[in-house]
């Protein structure tokens, strides 16, 4: 079966971890818990960490246990400038060469994804965004997030490559039969391919398509 889709995680996959975006989201999550539920900063930090571990995201834990206003929460935790993200010409050129349909598959919401893609100046490469709202507020690594993404794309797992920075989010994809690529992740986490940065993706995708007997990307060599 031929590869049709390259599924890209968004945050800390398409840009480096030291950009500070996820750190700011984490700070705002904790501030939200303090303001909305009367927790101390220490309690908010502990709760956010525990829910992230148990439910995949802090948001999911708050939704299931604290009657969370999800839309308000998503606006709140993404309301900050993306000053540390800059247009990435190398990434733009790489994405232009990659075969297959490129899709964002993220635990964030569409407005945040749109802002990040516009800031990196790579929005034109992604025809579709499958966000946490489209998945019924069920995040990776819950299996239903992946099966719903496949349903929305009308795709089979073997037709997809998932490119992610988090090992535990790759495990369900591998279980279903997707090809997995770990970007700047824990080297002990299992994945079909591992690369230090997204800019190293080209040869990996070329190898995946060659293995499938599909047409490979054009490279300037």
Buried (B, 14 or more C-beta within 10 A) or exposed (E): EEBBBBBBBBBBBBBBEEBBBBEBBBBBBBBBBBEBEEBEEEBBBBBBEEBBEEBBBBBBBBBEEEEBEBEEBBEBBBEEEBEEBEEBEEBBEBBEBBBBBBBBBBBBBBBBBBBBBBBBBBBEBBEBBBBBBBBEBBBBBBBEBBBBBBEBBEBBBBBBBBBBBBBBBBBBBBEBEBBBBBBBBEEEBEBBBBBEEBEBBBEBBBEBBEEBEBEBBEEEE
